[in-house]
Amino acid sequence: MVKAVLTQFNEEDIEIQNISYVESVKDLQNIFAAARYNDSIIAYTIVIPSLKQYLDQEGVGKLVEMGVKLGRDTEKGLKTGICGEHGGEKNSI
């Protein structure tokens, strides 16, 4: 997956850092803090269901919330919805 993400940045010097054995929300929070400090992006594959749910809510959910707010600031009657892998599982967002 990381190589697929890297193809979007073909003109830039990219450093990859692999972080294995992320097993807790605290681990994720430390990774987020380091990424913020280093102005980084995070590409991830998570296999522990509780951590995936946390990422969906704290990461994807926040992005959706921000997108809806910004969209409605521009167009007051904007209707929104969810499709794709999150469309059927309301607890994952």
GIRARA-V103959 format. One record per residue. N is the residue number from 1. RES is the residue in one letter. OMEGA is omega as a letter, one per 30 degrees, with the letter a starting at -180 (* if undefined). NEAR is the number of other C-alpha atoms within 10 Angstrom. D_LAST is the distance of its C-alpha to the last C-alpha in Angstrom with 2 decimals. Layout:
BEGIN
n,res,omega,near,d_last
N,RES,OMEGA,NEAR,D_LAST
N,RES,OMEGA,NEAR,D_LAST
END
This chain:
BEGIN
n,res,omega,near,d_last
1,M,a,8,21.37
2,V,l,12,22.73
3,K,l,9,25.79
4,A,l,9,23.84
5,V,a,12,22.18
6,L,a,15,25.68
7,T,l,9,27.20
8,Q,a,9,25.58
9,F,a,10,27.63
10,N,a,9,31.01
11,E,a,8,33.10
12,E,l,8,31.89
13,D,a,6,32.84
14,I,l,10,29.83
15,E,l,8,29.79
16,I,l,10,27.58
17,Q,l,7,26.82
18,N,l,9,25.65
19,I,a,9,24.15
20,S,l,6,24.46
21,Y,l,8,23.65
22,V,a,14,20.56
23,E,a,13,20.24
24,S,l,12,18.67
25,V,l,14,16.25
26,K,l,10,19.51
27,D,l,14,20.22
28,L,a,15,16.98
29,Q,l,11,17.82
30,N,l,11,21.33
31,I,l,15,20.29
32,F,a,16,18.25
33,A,l,13,21.36
34,A,l,12,23.68
35,A,l,13,21.79
36,R,a,11,21.90
37,Y,a,9,25.56
38,N,a,9,26.46
39,D,a,8,24.54
40,S,l,13,22.89
41,I,l,10,20.06
42,I,l,12,18.17
43,A,a,13,17.98
44,Y,l,12,16.73
45,T,a,9,16.72
46,I,a,13,15.39
47,V,l,10,16.78
48,I,a,11,16.10
49,P,a,9,13.18
50,S,l,14,12.56
51,L,l,17,12.59
52,K,l,17,10.28
53,Q,l,16,7.62
54,Y,l,17,8.83
55,L,l,19,8.81
56,D,a,17,5.32
57,Q,a,16,4.70
58,E,a,13,8.24
59,G,a,14,8.83
60,V,a,16,6.80
61,G,l,15,4.99
62,K,l,14,8.71
63,L,l,13,10.11
64,V,l,16,8.69
65,E,l,12,9.90
66,M,l,12,13.07
67,G,l,13,13.69
68,V,a,16,13.61
69,K,a,14,15.88
70,L,l,12,18.20
71,G,a,15,18.45
72,R,l,14,19.35
73,D,a,11,21.77
74,T,a,10,23.54
75,E,a,10,23.32
76,K,a,10,23.04
77,G,a,9,22.41
78,L,l,11,19.67
79,K,a,9,17.61
80,T,l,10,14.08
81,G,a,7,11.99
82,I,l,11,9.60
83,C,l,7,11.52
84,G,a,6,11.89
85,E,a,8,10.42
86,H,a,13,6.90
87,G,a,11,9.07
88,G,a,10,10.21
89,E,a,8,7.63
90,K,a,8,5.87
91,N,a,9,5.53
92,S,l,18,3.80
93,I,*,19,0.00
END
